[in-house]
Amino acid sequence: MPDVRRHPVALGATAALADHLGSLLGPGVVTSGRLCPACGSDQHGAPWARLDGQAFAVSVSRSGCHLVTAIGTHGRVGVDIESIDAVARGWDPGIVLAEGETADTAEEQAWHWAAKEAVLKAMGVGLARPMTSVALADHDVRRVPSPNGYVTAATQLS
């Protein structure tokens, strides 16, 4: 599983990844950015990071005043943090749940959303692929300790 850390959202994704890599692996030169697999833009898309030229699998998520980063040493990683209340306000099981899945409480709904988004990030497709195409039973997604009112999910694909 990836190493997951929370940061103040004001820190920003670039500084948070640098801080996380440095504290996890020691000092060095961190470079990071984004790359869209569809159009090649560096203004959006999947995050990437290197420490002294060595690439690491990374993922970033924000919700409210919370920012989380995930770092893995192999494969692809995905992390997502969601506000339970925000997910409940816009909940539509038809866009989230795969056949046979249920989410009866607001916390279960937010968990399904966060877990599926983490898997889709690790797959490298993000929300370009429907959440309903992901069956959580087919993936090792872990709950990460979260602030009150939030859920965080992380996964690593080989």
Beta strands, then each sheet from edge to edge (+ up, - down):
strand 1: 3-8
strand 2: 30-35
strand 3: 46-51
strand 4: 54-63
strand 5: 66-72
strand 6: 76-83
strand 7: 141-144
strand 8: 150-157
sheet 1: 1+ 5- 4+ 3- 2+
sheet 2: 6+ 8- 7+
end
